[in-house]
Amino acid sequence: MKVITLHTRITPDELLAHLQQKLNPLFKQQRQEDISFKIEKIGDAVEISQPEIYEGALFHLEIKGRELWITRNEHYVDDVNSLTIESILNSLFEDLTDDIRGVDLVVEG
């Protein structure tokens, strides 16, 4: 799990909208693959999946106060698509905050 601090509070709906707008186009641009990921709100969390290729969600993102908890599916940690998504997510989290401090990594493990 990775935990990052968001210096600006966001809601699960804002996170969902941002990822739905940006993730798939950036993925296609970086990987040059015609794969679209399903990005949906499950309760208060956002999950990223691709049911035609992967079993279960690749990423589970949950906002806890000013922290964003990111759980990555342990079965796909070395998968190139999963690694690409993680890289894109790291840049998109910075976009979500309007604070000059951006985001900080708190825990990774």
LINMO-V224463 format. One record per residue. N is the residue number from 1. RES is the residue in one letter. SS is DSSP state (2 for helix, 1 for strand, 0 for the rest). Layout:
# LINMO-V224463
N:RES:SS  N:RES:SS
This chain:
# LINMO-V224463
1:M:0  2:K:1  3:V:1  4:I:1  5:T:1  6:L:1  7:H:0  8:T:0  9:R:0  10:I:0  11:T:0  12:P:2  13:D:2  14:E:2  15:L:2  16:L:2  17:A:2  18:H:2  19:L:2  20:Q:2  21:Q:2  22:K:2  23:L:2  24:N:2  25:P:2  26:L:2  27:F:2  28:K:2  29:Q:2  30:Q:2  31:R:2  32:Q:0  33:E:0  34:D:0  35:I:0  36:S:0  37:F:0  38:K:1  39:I:1  40:E:1  41:K:1  42:I:1  43:G:0  44:D:0  45:A:1  46:V:1  47:E:1  48:I:1  49:S:1  50:Q:0  51:P:0  52:E:0  53:I:0  54:Y:0  55:E:0  56:G:0  57:A:0  58:L:0  59:F:1  60:H:1  61:L:1  62:E:1  63:I:1  64:K:1  65:G:0  66:R:0  67:E:1  68:L:1  69:W:1  70:I:1  71:T:1  72:R:1  73:N:0  74:E:2  75:H:2  76:Y:2  77:V:0  78:D:0  79:D:0  80:V:2  81:N:2  82:S:2  83:L:2  84:T:2  85:I:2  86:E:2  87:S:2  88:I:2  89:L:2  90:N:2  91:S:2  92:L:2  93:F:2  94:E:2  95:D:2  96:L:2  97:T:0  98:D:0  99:D:0  100:I:0  101:R:0  102:G:0  103:V:1  104:D:1  105:L:1  106:V:1  107:V:1  108:E:1  109:G:0
